Amino acid sequence: MTAKAVAQVRKPVITKKAVNKSRQPTPGAMAVGTGLAFASIILLPAVAAHIGISATLTSALRITLMRASSRAVAGNNEGGDSIPAYFSCH
């Protein structure tokens, strides 16, 4: 192979550090995501038990809060799910 052919075959190398740095969430997104996760794991079940909301509705609300938490951290506002649709909290 000639030097010109080798230069055409080579592709730019992206290091793992560059990829990881570009995907890191901002501190504000982490705070919002952590707050939503805390609400879904601790606060929502306690309030639901106090009020008397059914387990099915509580589970649906927990899943919604966990998806919102995942979207906040990932910075995804497109409506797509960052976690799978078959997510189970049990």
N, C-alpha and C positions, 0 to 999 in steps of 0.2 A: 504494500500500500504506500502511496505517496503521502507526503506530509499534508497536502491539501485534503486528501480523502480522510485522513485521520482527524483533521480539524473539523470536518463536516460531521463525522460520526460522533464526536464527543459532545456531550450535553452538559449544560451547567449543573454543577453539583450543589444541592441544597442540603445544608447540614441539619441535624436534628435540633440543634440549638436555635437555628433560625425559624424552624417550623414551630417548635414549642413556644418561643418568645412571641410569635405572631398570634398564637391561640390562647394566650393567657388572658383571663378575664380581668377587668378593672376592679379595684377595691370596692367601688360602689356596687357593681354587679354582684360581687361576692357577698356583700352585706345584705342586699335584697334577696339573693338566693338563699342565704343562710336563714334569714328571717322567715321566708316562706316555708322552708323545710321544717324549721322549728314549729311554726304554726300548724303544719300538717301532722307532725308527729306528736306534739305535746298538747298544744292549746285546743285544736279542733276536737279531738276525742274527749277532752275534759268538759268542754262547753257542750258538746253533743250529749254526753251522759247526763249533765246537769239539766239540760232542757228536755231531754227525752227523744232525741232524733233517732230514727231507725238506723241500724247498722249498715244497711244498703246505701242510704243517703250519705252517711258519714264516710263510707268508703269512697263513694263517688266524689265527694268534696276533697278528700285526702288526695286522690289521684289528680284532681284538677290543680290543687296547690303544688303537688310535686312536679307536675308538668310546667307550671308557671315558674317554679324555682329553677328547673333545668333550663328553660328558655332564657331566664334572666342571666344566668351564669354564662350560657353559651352565646348570648347576644343575638339570639335568633328571634326576629320579630315577624317572620314570614308566615307564621301559622303552622309550620311543620312541627312534628313532634321530635324532640331530642331524645326521648325515651320511647321504647317500644309500646305499642298499643296494648299488649298483653301484660303490662306491668301489674304486679300483685304486691300488696303490702303485707302479706302473711307468709 
